[in-house]
Protein backbone atom coordinates (compact mmCIF):
# COMPACT_ATOMS: atom_id res chain seq x y z
CA UNK A 1 0.00 0.00 0.00
CA UNK A 2 1.34 3.40 -0.97
CA UNK A 3 1.43 6.14 1.64
CA UNK A 4 -0.60 9.24 0.98
CA UNK A 5 1.14 12.45 0.06
CA UNK A 6 -0.18 13.95 3.30
CA UNK A 7 1.49 11.18 5.36
CA UNK A 8 4.76 11.59 3.51
CA UNK A 9 4.75 15.39 3.97
CA UNK A 10 3.90 15.00 7.66
CA UNK A 11 6.86 12.65 8.10
CA UNK A 12 9.25 15.05 6.34
CA UNK A 13 7.96 18.03 8.34
CA UNK A 14 8.30 15.98 11.53
CA UNK A 15 11.91 15.11 10.74
CA UNK A 16 12.67 18.80 10.19
CA UNK A 17 10.92 19.72 13.46
CA UNK A 18 12.90 17.07 15.36
CA UNK A 19 16.15 18.31 13.83
CA UNK A 20 15.24 21.82 14.98
CA UNK A 21 14.40 20.49 18.48
CA UNK A 22 17.84 18.87 18.69
CA UNK A 23 19.62 21.97 17.44
CA UNK A 24 17.73 24.23 19.89
CA UNK A 25 18.68 21.78 22.68
CA UNK A 26 22.36 21.97 21.72
CA UNK A 27 22.25 25.75 21.31
CA UNK A 28 21.00 26.06 24.90
CA UNK A 29 23.59 23.57 26.15
CA UNK A 30 26.30 25.70 24.53
CA UNK A 31 25.29 28.82 26.47
CA UNK A 32 25.42 27.39 29.99
CA UNK A 33 22.71 24.69 30.12
CA UNK A 34 19.87 27.00 31.29
CA UNK A 35 17.17 24.81 32.86
CA UNK A 36 14.40 27.31 32.07
CA UNK A 37 15.10 26.96 28.33
CA UNK A 38 15.99 23.25 28.26
CA UNK A 39 13.20 21.94 30.51
CA UNK A 40 10.33 22.86 28.16
CA UNK A 41 11.91 20.72 25.42
CA UNK A 42 11.07 17.59 27.49
CA UNK A 43 7.78 15.94 28.39
CA UNK A 44 7.09 15.66 32.13
CA UNK A 45 7.97 11.94 32.28
CA UNK A 46 11.11 12.25 30.15
CA UNK A 47 14.41 10.53 30.94
CA UNK A 48 17.94 11.83 30.32
CA UNK A 49 20.53 9.14 30.97
CA UNK A 50 24.27 8.57 30.60
CA UNK A 51 26.70 6.21 32.33
CA UNK A 52 29.06 9.19 32.69
CA UNK A 53 26.63 12.00 33.55
CA UNK A 54 23.93 10.09 35.46
CA UNK A 55 20.31 9.02 35.18
CA UNK A 56 17.69 11.75 35.49
CA UNK A 57 14.02 10.71 35.38
CA UNK A 58 11.32 13.34 35.04
CA UNK A 59 11.46 16.86 33.73
CA UNK A 60 12.19 18.35 37.18
CA UNK A 61 15.19 16.03 37.65
CA UNK A 62 16.43 16.86 34.15
CA UNK A 63 16.17 20.58 34.87
CA UNK A 64 18.06 20.06 38.14
CA UNK A 65 20.80 18.20 36.26
CA UNK A 66 21.16 21.02 33.74
CA UNK A 67 21.19 23.54 36.57
CA UNK A 68 24.33 21.93 37.99
CA UNK A 69 26.26 20.71 34.95
CA UNK A 70 27.45 24.19 33.98
CA UNK A 71 29.71 24.19 37.06
CA UNK A 72 31.47 21.12 35.59
CA UNK A 73 31.33 21.95 31.87
CA UNK A 74 32.12 25.66 31.67
CA UNK A 75 32.34 25.81 27.87
CA UNK A 76 30.85 23.49 25.28
CA UNK A 77 30.37 23.39 21.51
CA UNK A 78 27.92 20.59 20.72
CA UNK A 79 28.52 19.60 17.09
CA UNK A 80 25.80 17.13 16.07
CA UNK A 81 25.95 15.06 12.92
CA UNK A 82 25.07 11.74 11.25
CA UNK A 83 21.45 11.78 12.35
CA UNK A 84 18.95 9.05 11.57
CA UNK A 85 15.34 9.90 12.46
CA UNK A 86 12.42 7.50 12.09
CA UNK A 87 8.88 8.83 12.49
CA UNK A 88 5.80 6.73 13.21
CA UNK A 89 2.79 8.97 13.65
CA UNK A 90 3.19 11.00 16.86
CA UNK A 91 6.25 9.07 18.01
CA UNK A 92 9.79 9.02 16.65
CA UNK A 93 13.29 7.78 17.37
CA UNK A 94 16.60 9.35 16.54
CA UNK A 95 20.29 8.58 16.57
CA UNK A 96 22.96 11.28 16.48
CA UNK A 97 26.74 11.52 16.75
CA UNK A 98 28.33 14.38 18.64
CA UNK A 99 31.80 15.83 18.71
CA UNK A 100 32.16 18.30 21.54
CA UNK A 101 35.20 20.42 22.25
CA UNK A 102 34.67 21.64 25.78
CA UNK A 103 36.29 23.09 28.88
CA UNK A 104 35.73 21.16 32.10
CA UNK A 105 36.61 22.09 35.65
CA UNK A 106 38.94 19.51 37.22
CA UNK A 107 40.42 20.07 40.67
CA UNK A 108 39.71 23.80 40.36
CA UNK A 109 41.44 24.10 36.99
CA UNK A 110 40.06 24.44 33.47
CA UNK A 111 40.93 21.50 31.21
CA UNK A 112 40.32 21.46 27.45
CA UNK A 113 38.68 18.19 26.41
CA UNK A 114 37.28 16.37 23.41
CA UNK A 115 34.12 14.36 23.94
CA UNK A 116 32.82 12.03 21.25
CA UNK A 117 29.50 10.37 21.84
CA UNK A 118 26.27 9.07 20.48
CA UNK A 119 22.70 9.81 21.35
CA UNK A 120 19.78 7.42 21.12
CA UNK A 121 16.59 9.40 21.52
CA UNK A 122 12.83 9.08 21.65
CA UNK A 123 10.46 11.89 20.75
CA UNK A 124 6.74 12.41 21.08
CA UNK A 125 4.44 14.96 19.44
CA UNK A 126 2.24 16.72 22.01
CA UNK A 127 -0.36 19.18 20.74
CA UNK A 128 1.54 19.45 17.46
CA UNK A 129 4.93 20.09 19.14
CA UNK A 130 7.78 17.54 19.05
CA UNK A 131 9.44 17.02 22.45
CA UNK A 132 12.07 14.75 23.96
CA UNK A 133 10.79 11.66 25.75
CA UNK A 134 14.22 10.09 26.25
CA UNK A 135 17.85 10.98 25.67
CA UNK A 136 20.42 8.21 26.17
CA UNK A 137 23.93 9.64 25.80
CA UNK A 138 26.86 7.26 25.44
CA UNK A 139 30.30 8.83 25.80
CA UNK A 140 32.67 7.14 23.34
CA UNK A 141 35.61 9.04 24.79
CA UNK A 142 36.27 12.07 26.99
CA UNK A 143 39.94 12.99 26.64
CA UNK A 144 42.07 16.04 27.45
CA UNK A 145 42.80 17.82 24.18
CA UNK A 146 46.55 17.14 24.26
CA UNK A 147 46.21 13.42 25.02
CA UNK A 148 45.32 10.45 22.85
CA UNK A 149 41.97 8.76 23.21
CA UNK A 150 43.39 5.50 21.83
CA UNK A 151 42.44 2.69 24.16
CA UNK A 152 39.76 4.72 25.99
CA UNK A 153 36.95 4.27 23.45
CA UNK A 154 33.56 2.85 24.33
CA UNK A 155 31.01 1.86 21.68
CA UNK A 156 27.35 1.02 21.92
CA UNK A 157 26.47 -2.59 21.15
CA UNK A 158 23.90 -3.29 18.44
C-alpha positions as CSV (number, residue, x, y, z in Angstrom):
1,X,0.0,0.0,0.0
2,X,1.3,3.4,-1.0
3,X,1.4,6.1,1.6
4,X,-0.6,9.2,1.0
5,X,1.1,12.5,0.1
6,X,-0.2,14.0,3.3
7,X,1.5,11.2,5.4
8,X,4.8,11.6,3.5
9,X,4.7,15.4,4.0
10,X,3.9,15.0,7.7
11,X,6.9,12.6,8.1
12,X,9.2,15.1,6.3
13,X,8.0,18.0,8.3
14,X,8.3,16.0,11.5
15,X,11.9,15.1,10.7
16,X,12.7,18.8,10.2
17,X,10.9,19.7,13.5
18,X,12.9,17.1,15.4
19,X,16.2,18.3,13.8
20,X,15.2,21.8,15.0
21,X,14.4,20.5,18.5
22,X,17.8,18.9,18.7
23,X,19.6,22.0,17.4
24,X,17.7,24.2,19.9
25,X,18.7,21.8,22.7
26,X,22.4,22.0,21.7
27,X,22.2,25.8,21.3
28,X,21.0,26.1,24.9
29,X,23.6,23.6,26.1
30,X,26.3,25.7,24.5
31,X,25.3,28.8,26.5
32,X,25.4,27.4,30.0
33,X,22.7,24.7,30.1
34,X,19.9,27.0,31.3
35,X,17.2,24.8,32.9
36,X,14.4,27.3,32.1
37,X,15.1,27.0,28.3
38,X,16.0,23.2,28.3
39,X,13.2,21.9,30.5
40,X,10.3,22.9,28.2
41,X,11.9,20.7,25.4
42,X,11.1,17.6,27.5
43,X,7.8,15.9,28.4
44,X,7.1,15.7,32.1
45,X,8.0,11.9,32.3
46,X,11.1,12.3,30.1
47,X,14.4,10.5,30.9
48,X,17.9,11.8,30.3
49,X,20.5,9.1,31.0
50,X,24.3,8.6,30.6
51,X,26.7,6.2,32.3
52,X,29.1,9.2,32.7
53,X,26.6,12.0,33.6
54,X,23.9,10.1,35.5
55,X,20.3,9.0,35.2
56,X,17.7,11.7,35.5
57,X,14.0,10.7,35.4
58,X,11.3,13.3,35.0
59,X,11.5,16.9,33.7
60,X,12.2,18.3,37.2
61,X,15.2,16.0,37.7
62,X,16.4,16.9,34.1
63,X,16.2,20.6,34.9
64,X,18.1,20.1,38.1
65,X,20.8,18.2,36.3
66,X,21.2,21.0,33.7
67,X,21.2,23.5,36.6
68,X,24.3,21.9,38.0
69,X,26.3,20.7,35.0
70,X,27.5,24.2,34.0
71,X,29.7,24.2,37.1
72,X,31.5,21.1,35.6
73,X,31.3,21.9,31.9
74,X,32.1,25.7,31.7
75,X,32.3,25.8,27.9
76,X,30.9,23.5,25.3
77,X,30.4,23.4,21.5
78,X,27.9,20.6,20.7
79,X,28.5,19.6,17.1
80,X,25.8,17.1,16.1
81,X,25.9,15.1,12.9
82,X,25.1,11.7,11.2
83,X,21.4,11.8,12.4
84,X,18.9,9.1,11.6
85,X,15.3,9.9,12.5
86,X,12.4,7.5,12.1
87,X,8.9,8.8,12.5
88,X,5.8,6.7,13.2
89,X,2.8,9.0,13.7
90,X,3.2,11.0,16.9
91,X,6.2,9.1,18.0
92,X,9.8,9.0,16.7
93,X,13.3,7.8,17.4
94,X,16.6,9.4,16.5
95,X,20.3,8.6,16.6
96,X,23.0,11.3,16.5
97,X,26.7,11.5,16.7
98,X,28.3,14.4,18.6
99,X,31.8,15.8,18.7
100,X,32.2,18.3,21.5
101,X,35.2,20.4,22.2
102,X,34.7,21.6,25.8
103,X,36.3,23.1,28.9
104,X,35.7,21.2,32.1
105,X,36.6,22.1,35.7
106,X,38.9,19.5,37.2
107,X,40.4,20.1,40.7
108,X,39.7,23.8,40.4
109,X,41.4,24.1,37.0
110,X,40.1,24.4,33.5
111,X,40.9,21.5,31.2
112,X,40.3,21.5,27.5
113,X,38.7,18.2,26.4
114,X,37.3,16.4,23.4
115,X,34.1,14.4,23.9
116,X,32.8,12.0,21.3
117,X,29.5,10.4,21.8
118,X,26.3,9.1,20.5
119,X,22.7,9.8,21.3
120,X,19.8,7.4,21.1
121,X,16.6,9.4,21.5
122,X,12.8,9.1,21.6
123,X,10.5,11.9,20.8
124,X,6.7,12.4,21.1
125,X,4.4,15.0,19.4
126,X,2.2,16.7,22.0
127,X,-0.4,19.2,20.7
128,X,1.5,19.5,17.5
129,X,4.9,20.1,19.1
130,X,7.8,17.5,19.1
131,X,9.4,17.0,22.4
132,X,12.1,14.8,24.0
133,X,10.8,11.7,25.7
134,X,14.2,10.1,26.3
135,X,17.8,11.0,25.7
136,X,20.4,8.2,26.2
137,X,23.9,9.6,25.8
138,X,26.9,7.3,25.4
139,X,30.3,8.8,25.8
140,X,32.7,7.1,23.3
141,X,35.6,9.0,24.8
142,X,36.3,12.1,27.0
143,X,39.9,13.0,26.6
144,X,42.1,16.0,27.5
145,X,42.8,17.8,24.2
146,X,46.5,17.1,24.3
147,X,46.2,13.4,25.0
148,X,45.3,10.4,22.8
149,X,42.0,8.8,23.2
150,X,43.4,5.5,21.8
151,X,42.4,2.7,24.2
152,X,39.8,4.7,26.0
153,X,36.9,4.3,23.5
154,X,33.6,2.8,24.3
155,X,31.0,1.9,21.7
156,X,27.3,1.0,21.9
157,X,26.5,-2.6,21.1
158,X,23.9,-3.3,18.4
